Amino acid sequence: MIMEVFRDDDFYRALYLFALMGRRKGEILSLRWENVSFEHNYVVLSDTKNNEVQKMFLPSSVKSALESFYDPGAEWVFPSPTVPDHHITNIEKTTDKIKKKLPYFTLHYLRNVIVSAMAEQGEAAVNMSGALGHLSANTIDKYLTLNYLAGSKSASETIEKIVL
């Protein structure tokens, strides 16, 4: 959906792809170019919910979108179009473009989506929590949607190996 809606807009495609990678709104909007390393494929998040500076991997999909509008003279990755020397604070209008196709969509919803997708692929809880920037792996439970069918099938297969 993000790739479709923002096909011709690298700026907003990068912003929403960051959210899909588990970043919080404040982490994305307050990102500074000095904290983006294209060479080493990471971003440094200094404005995190837990006030901890975190280094996060920069996926190629986000990196290529960022590189297309990189401005070495600018401070903010996502500068405000109306307030000089400040970053964007309101993205409701662009979020509404996605809501036309997915009415329940919110930026935070993407954190739930990515965690559920990672869990279905067998990603370890500690890695999922790390990807979301949590201090504790237990925090992941808040975002995780359990797949009862897949879980019960896997458990049944293990039980059958033990019993048979």
PENOR-V468364 format. One record per helix or strand of 3 or more residues. SS is the DSSP state (hx for helix, st for strand). FROM is the first residue (numbers start at 1). TO is the last residue. If there is no record, write none. Layout:
ss & from & to
SS & FROM & TO
SS & FROM & TO
//
This chain:
ss & from & to
hx & 2 & 5
hx & 10 & 20
hx & 25 & 29
hx & 33 & 35
st & 42 & 45
st & 54 & 57
hx & 60 & 69
hx & 92 & 99
hx & 109 & 120
hx & 125 & 132
hx & 137 & 142
hx & 148 & 163
//
